[in-house]
Amino acid sequence: MLESLERPAILLAKDYRILAANRAYQRHYGKRPAEGHDRCFAVSHGYDSPCDENGEDCPLRTALETRRNARVFHVHHHPEGPEHVDVELRPILDGDGEIEFFVELIAPIEQASAQATGSFVGRSRAFGETLGLIRRGAPSDVPILLLGESGTGKELAARAVHDASRRAGGPFVPVECSGLGEALFESELFGHAKGAFTGAHARKPGLVEAATGGTLFLDEIGDVPLSLQVKLLRLLESGTYRPVGDVEARRADFRLVCATHRDLDAMVEAGAFRQDLYYRINAFPVPLPALRERPEDLPLLCEALLHGSGKELGPEALRALGRYGFPGNVRELRNILERAVLLTDGERIEVEQLPPHVREAAAVAPPEAEGAWPWGDGLLPLDEVERRYLRWASEEHEGDRRSLADALGLSERTLYRKLREAKE
């Protein structure tokens, strides 16, 4: 049964033991698990207990309770480093209709990276939730609306939607709506016929035609003037458009992805955005977290953005960045690091190479856990100090346990063992 599946797959017992793995699993992970002994949470995450006991969704638990397929988006261990995966669990029933086994299918997600490589990078829970929505929405042709502040990576998310869709082999055509004035809107989007206006010496295909068979990405759609929104609505409702100066309508064939940093609900209420157009583009909204909402991704993002520069971020500089609010999000972080690289003569970027406003924000921010060290003035045994410190660190850390393990210089398995011992 498992060998008939193209994706990596394992057969699981109800107690999480891996009973079998197919050849696709072995090819992807480089080895077979110890069948009948290894448990899925240990192999995939390094946990000592099931995922739901470690702050993550557990598909086996869900499938066991609902008796239906369960799907989650996790970060799994891989010989080459952590990777995002799309996990589907299918219950297998016995002759009496009771659950006997589970088949777990694993699809590596290539559109995002859980390592310091690539451009769409993250490992936090907030990033994973966004990636999960992208994976769910991408296979259909339903319009997707990406919602996020400036600099959160909306075009990267749109590209991920395209790459995970059935239209991945077609063109990806981004359109910066805020740069299209009323005079250019129709000719840029729909194209124009020869002689349509002065200077139109030849036919020019528009961006809608350029997106045929692929994805049309309308960035900052909230900036489209109200007077032009009706023309966009007509395109989406009829599936046709007419180039400027042409008498014949043409059939459009694209998947629509839109993005905005604006509050479209408020704009609809204020009469600045058409309600009917809003309903058209808002079929599947995907929020993108601001950088301050995924602080545990900051070290990974810094490493990814500095990749190839020959520079690394010093601990004090990283701490200062962690105290800064990043109103410009990842785009601002990139600019800060590019500036710091140019100002750094050695290999390590220090606080002095950060912009003044970042240093000032770090200086006025309250020191991390000032006065909150979990021991008093007396001497304590070292094992007691470690227990108190681990409890304190677990409570104070804003990220997930994976990022806490990284911050403490421990493996995830060691951290979970120590935390369990600290609670005893």
N, C-alpha and C positions, 0 to 999 in steps of 0.2 A: 504493500500500500504506500509506504513512504517513498519508495523508489520511483513511483509514478509521478511524484511531484517535482517540478523543476526548481522550486525554491528550497533553501535549507529548511529541514523539518525534523522534529523529534517526536517520539511517542512518550507521553508522560503518564505516570500513575497518579492516583489521587493524593498521594503523600509527597508529590513533587519530584519523585525519582525519575530520572531519564532511563527509559527502558530500551530505546533504540534511536538511532540517528541515520538519516539517509546519506548517500554519497555527496549530495550537494552541500550538506552541512559540513562534512569532512573537508571538502575542497575549500569552502569559504573560511573555516576556522582552523584548518591545518591539522586537525586531529579529531578523533572520536572521543566523546565523553566515556567515562567508566560506566557502562550500561548496567543498570540495576543498582548502582551505588551513588553516583553523582546526582545532586539535586539541581533543578533548573536555576534557582535563585543564587546558588553558590557559583555555578559555572558562568552564568550571564552577568552577574553583578558583584560577585565576591561577598555576598551577604551570608550571614550565619542563620538567617531566618527568612520567611517569605517576604515578598516585596511590600505587601500592605502593612507589615510590621516595621518597615523602614521608610515610611512616608511616600510610597509609590503605589500606583494602582496595580493590583494583582489580577491578571486575566484568568488564572486558574480558579481563584476564589470566586470571581464574578460568574464564570461559567458553571461552577459547581452549584452556586446559589440560584442562578436563573435557568439552568439547563439549556442555555442558548450559547451561540458563538459569542466570544468576547474579543475585543480589539483594543490594543493599547499602543502607545508610542513611547519607547524606552531608549535609554543609552546602554548598550551592551559592551562587554569586554570583547576585544578582538586582538589577535597577535600584533597587529600594527597600531593598536591604540583604540580608544573608545569610539564607538560609531552609533549613529542614530538608526534605529530599526523600527519597522512597522510589524507588530506581532499580532497574529490572529490565532485564537485557540478554539478548536472544534471538539465538542464532547462526542465520544463514541459510546453508544449504548449497548448493553448486553441483551440477551433474549427476553429478559423481563422488563426491558425499558429503563433500566437503571444505568447510571453513568459508570462505565468500567475503566475507560482510558480517556486521554485527550491527545489530539494531534496539534502540535504547535508549529505554525508556519512563520518563518522569519524572512522579512523583506528588508534588506539594507536600504536606507534612504540616502541616495546619492546627491540630493539637491541641497543638503546642508552638512556641515562638518561639526563634530564634537571635539575636534582637535584644532590646534593653532595653524590650520591650513585652509585655503579657500577664502571665500568672501562672505558667505552666509554662515556665520559661526556662532555657536552658543551651546551651552550644556545645562542651563538653568531650567527649572520647572516652567517658568513663564515662556521661555523660548520654545520649549518642548510642546507646550499647549498650542502655540501659534503654528508650529510645524505640523502638529497633528491635524489642525483644521485645514491647512494647505493640502495635506495628503488626502483628506476626505473630500475636499472640494475639487481638486485638480482633475480627476478622471472624467467629470461631466462637462457639458458646455454651459452650465449655469453661470451667469455673471457673478464675479467675485469683487467685493469692495474691501480694499485694504485700508484700515483706519489706524492712524498713528501720527505722532508728532513729526515735525521736520527732522530728518537725520536718523530716523529709526530703521531705514533700509527697506523702504516700500518697493523700490524698483528691484532689489534683490529678491524680495518675497514674490513679486510678480514673475520674475524670471524662474523662480522655483516652481510656481504654479504651472508655467508653460512647460518646463522640462519634465514635470511629472504627469503631463496630460497626454491625451491621444494625439495632440497636434505638435508634439515636441519636434517632429521632423520638419515642421513648417517654420515660417519666419516669426520672430518676436519683434514687434514694431512699437517702440515707446513714443508717446506723444506728450510733450510738455504743454499742457493746456494753458498755463499762465502766460506762456509766451506767444499765444495765438490771439492776435487782435481780431476785431470784427471783420476787417478787410481781408485778412489772410485765412480766416477760419475755414470757409467753404472750399477755397482752392487748394489749401494744404491737405484738408481731410478728404475731400471728394475728388480732387484733381480738376483739370479744366480742358476744354476742347481747344483746338487750334483756332485762333482768332476770337476767342471768348472775350478778350479785352485787349487794350493797347499793350503791346509787348508780348502777347501770347502767340509766339511764332510757331509753336509746335504743341501737340497734345502732351499733357503732363499727367501721369497717373498720380492719384492721391494716396494718402497713407492707408486708407481703407482698402484700396486695391492691393497695396504692397503687403498687407496683412493676410491676403487670401490663403486659406489653408493653415493659418497660424493663429497668433494671439495679438490683439490690439490692446495696448496698455495706455489708458488715458490717465496720466499722472496729474494730480491736483485738479480733479474734475470740479471741485468746488469753486474754482476760479473762472469757469466758463460763464460768460455774461448771460443774464436771463434771456436776452433777445435771441441768443444762439442756441439755447437749450432745446427749443422746440425742434430745431433741425436735427439735433442729435437724437431726440426722442423718436422722430420719424424714421430715422435709420434703424433704430433698435426695434421698433414695433413692426415695420414693414419688411425689414431685411433687405431693403433696396436703397439706392442713392443715385443721384444724377450729377455728373460732373458739371461744373460751371460752363455754361454755353452749349451744353449738349441737350438734345431733346429726348434721348432714350435713357430710361432707368436701367441701372445695372444691379445684378444680384450680388450681395455681400456674403462673404463666407469667412467669418473669423470668430474667435472666442474672445469675449470682452472681460478685461480686468481693469478696474478703476482704483484710484487711490486718492486720499485727501487727508489733510491735517485739520480741516475745518469741521465744525459741528454742523453736519448737514440737517439734523433734526431742528436745530435752532434756526437755520437758514430757511427751512421750509416754513416754520412758524412765522418768520419775519417776511415771507414772500420773496426771498432772495434766491430760492431754488425751487424748481417745479416739483410738486409732490409726485406727479405721475412719473417723471424721470427718476426721482429718488427711489420709487418702488421698483422700477426696472433694473437699476444698477445694484440695489441692496438685497439681492436674492440670497447671497451668502456672505455676510460680513465677517472679516477676519481682523481682530485687533492686533496691533503690533506693540509690544511693551516698550516703554521708554527705558533708556539705559539705567536710570535710577531705580527702576522696578525689577532689574535683574543684576544687582551689584556683584553677585557671585561670578558673572561672566566677564567682569572687568579684567582680571589677570589673563584669561584666555584671549580676549579681544586684543589686549595690548601685545601679547606674544604674536598673534596672527598679523597685526598691523605692522609690527617691527620685523617680520620675517623677511630675510634678504637684505636688511639694512646693516647688518653687522653690529647692531646695538642691542643692549638689553636694559630693562628697566630696573633701577635700584629699588630696594625695599622701601626706603623712605619716600621715593618718588611715587611708587605704587600706593603707599598709604595716603599721600597727599591727594592723589587722583581719586581715591576711594572716599574722601571727604568732600569732593566737589560735586555739584548737582547736575552738571552736563545738560544745560537747557538745549544745546544743539545735538545732544545724543551721540551716536557713534560717529556721525560726520564730524562733529566738533572734536571728539577724541582723536580721530585720524589727523585732523589739522594740528592739534596740540603735539602729537607724537612726531609728525613730519617736521615741525619747527624744532622740536627738541633734538632730533637727529642731526640737523644742520648745526646746532649750537654745541654739540657734544664732540669733544676731541678724542676722548678715550672710547672704551667699549660700553661703559655703563652710563645711563642717563640718570642724573641726580635731580634733586628738587630744584636746584639753581637753574636748570635748563627748562623748567616749566614756566609758562606765562605768569606774569605778576598776579593776574586776577585769580588764577588757580592757587598760587601760593598763599594769597591773602585769604581765600575761602578756607584753605586748610588750617591757617593760623587761627581763625576765629571760630572754627568748628570745635566743639567740646572734645578733648582728648578721649580716645577710645577707652571706655570703661574706667575713667579716672575715679579713683577711690573705691572701685568695685571689685578689687582683687579678692578672691574668695577665702582668704585666710587673715587672721588677725596679726598682732604683733609678736605672738609667741612662736617658738620653734615647734615644727611639726615633723613627723616622720615623712620621708620622701613619698612613700606610697599613698599616704593620706593627702599630701599636697597634689599629687597627680590626680587622685580621685576628685578632689574639690575643683581643680582646674578644668578637668574634662566636663564636669557638670556645668560649671560656669560658661565654658566655651560653647557648649551645646545650646545653652539658653541665650547667649548673646549673639551668636552667629546668625546672620540674616539669610544665608543661603541654605542649600540642601546639604546633606551629610557628605556627599561626594566632594563638594567644594571645601567643607570643613576638614575633611581628611587631607586634601591638598594643602590647606593653610597650616595644618599641624605637622606636615611632613610624614604622614602615615599612609599606609595602604588602607583602603576601605574596610577590608576584613579585620585588620588590626584595630581600627577605630571602633568598629561595632563590638568587637570583643571587649575592648577596654570600657566602652560606655556601659555594656551590660554588667561588667564587673563592678563599675562605679555605682550602679543602682542597687547592687545586692547589699 
